[in-house]
Amino acid sequence: MSLPESEYMSPTWRDGLFNNRVVFVTGGAGTICSAQTRALVRLGADACIIGRNVEKTEKAAKDIATARAGARVIGIGGCDVRNFQSVADAVERCVKELGAIDFVIAGAAGNFVVPLSGMSPNAFKSVIDIDVLGTFNTVKATLPHLVTSAEKNPHAKAEGRTGGRILAVSATFHYTGMPLQAHVAAAKAGVDSLMTSVALEYGPRGVTSNVIAPGPIANTEGMARLSNAEAEIGSRVPGGRLGAVRDISDATVYLFSDAGSYVNGHVLVVDGASWRMGGANGPGVDSTMQYPNYLFTGEISKGLAGGKKSKSKL
Ligand code: HXC
């Protein structure tokens, strides 16, 4: 679905900021990552988005391409970030068809609401594999291209365009701990840590590596998986509202722009100060549910996307 520009990007940015640059995005057909990609494309970049679902990924690529006349956006479906070769093949195709990789967004993630008591080892492993191993595979497959891009785009070139930047999309759950999200919190802690290692090992080669940690963002797949009480959650955010996808796109443009050149190894929380309110009434919890009672009854919000139909094998 095409989005009006005001929904995926603020009017802050200058046209052509990312001209002749290429962004590679995992999970790029998802609601948050497609908005990030759309903003970069609107500002001049070409893009390659990858995802597991072929139809969804190709459709999203076509749609994102409408953000700018002449934009080249490739959608590579059937690509699972848990499989290194799958990511490496997509990277190779991206470079062959678009000429380079200047920016990377590691956005592929897995989530569902479940207490530890109902979480099988394979359920835990699935999320760790998608988030942590998937981010590692993305880092590993793209870094050589990011180093090349950083060499071509040393800081403070006259026209102010950049290259050699990577960011991962994380979460804030591990700051406080979060019931029903043990797998995701552990995974996102791993993602944050990995991105710091990239900053330390590749900063000297001109690459920046950062994390964006979104809070609750309206009308996203993540929200549909975590809560059916959007309005209520929004009213509890110190910022007075739920986030919008453009809040995350704007943070992305900042980090990839010349304005973000000295920001490296950072976690940029974009959540209206939501995480500072604490974690026990977060994902999977309705207003009628009280901590810790729902842990004893096994109750979680009804009708969440990704909810398990059958009982755990445990
Ligand atoms: C308990 C569950 C479960 C559930 C799956 N499993 N859903 N366990 N409760 N609701 C278990 C399965 O039973 C299985 O374990 C194991 O997890 C793997 O499930 P599969 O379906 O075989 O795996 P797979 O097809 O690889 O799917 C991965 C997935 C799925 C993570 C389980 O939900 C998925 O594809 N998600 C991708 C999209 C996604 O989640 N996007 C959310 C992004 S939002 P057993 O033991 O039975 O074999 C996001 C927000 C972060 O990340 C926070 C932002 C603020």
Residues whose N, C-alpha, C, O or C-beta is under 5 A from the ligand:
A	BS01	HXC	A109 G110 N111 F112 V113 V114 G118 S120 N122 A123 S126 S170 A171 P214 G215 E221 G222 G306 G307 K308
